[in-house]
Amino acid sequence: MADLLLELFSEEIPARMQADAAAHLGVVLEKALGAKARMFVTPRRLAAIIENLPEKQPDLNEEIKGPKVGAPEAAMAGFLKKTGLTAAQLEQRDGVYFAKIEQKGRATSEVLKEAIEKILAEFPWPKSMRWGSGETSWVRPLHSMICLFDGKIVPVEFAGVKAGNKTRGHRFLAPAEIIIPDAKQYESALENAKVIPDREKRKANIAKQLEEKCKALGVALHADAGLLEEVTGLVEWPVALMGGFDAKYLSIPPEVPTTVMKQHQRYFAVLDKAGKLANQFVFLSNMQASDGGKAIVAGNERVLKARLDDGIFHW
């Protein structure tokens, strides 16, 4: 028994498409290979691991009942086409033709190559694109693939990219190539390279950071499940930061600054001890900055001020 690792590494996948893409890939892989897949998805990668696959497909020994002796020629022709045998290879018993099919099981690596290439060619992205001179489309330009079975490269090829055993970590924090020796080391290797590939694990990490940041400053998070789902698809290494804005913007209805923060900036609003909107916000950065995020916070505060000025004007 051996493990399969498949990773497709590309430019940023839109956050709204990531969960559905991972679910679809898991379903079609499980259907093709008959085993449960564990899925991973981040803004720059879509991956699957299937454990304990047989190294060789089982031998096929099958007997198929055919038409009666003397049946119309069209019926015989259809049966021979279905079985891939000739009339001389059929057996007759009690006036009926029987076909015995004996087929040696193929190496699983061969089956994987065919199955995965077909899955990728038929992948139903809501929107896809072509790049360069190629005719194949994917959600965003594809840079590399990993396809390993039992630690060995399966020669899958798609969109002009040949599968190997290399990927990359965080775009800025760990941009160098990483060699993945086998499926079991995939998740830990990426986490060491500042990427949390498991979507649910990353979402839980974000939720925990947001709560801890608010608790430390004596405010409460204005929970928003939809926004949490979205920001999970925007970062590979989440870092929660908190900023503030002038209290004068609290003079307008709270729906205005809350909507501005959520819809335009993907910020989480926070509430004071009385349960009212506070002049602070928390947000996710995809960067572990050397200054603790001070410059990032300052930049986001400037952008939010302009947005809130627009909000006051329109109100």
Protein Blocks (a to p, Z undefined) as FASTA:
>chain_A
ZZdddddddddddfklmmmmmmmmmmmmmmmnopacdddddfkbccdddehiafbdcddd
dddddddehiafklmmmmmmmnopafklpcceehiacdddddddddfklmmmmmmmmmmm
mpccfbdcdehjbfbdcfbdcfbdcddeehiacfbdeehiacdfbdcddfklomcccddf
bfklmmmmmmmnopafblklmmmmmmmmmmmmmmmnopacdddfklmmmmmmmcfbdcdd
dddddfklmmpcfklmmmmmmmmnopacdddfkopacfbdddddfbdcfklommmmmmmm
mmmmmmmmmmmmmZZ
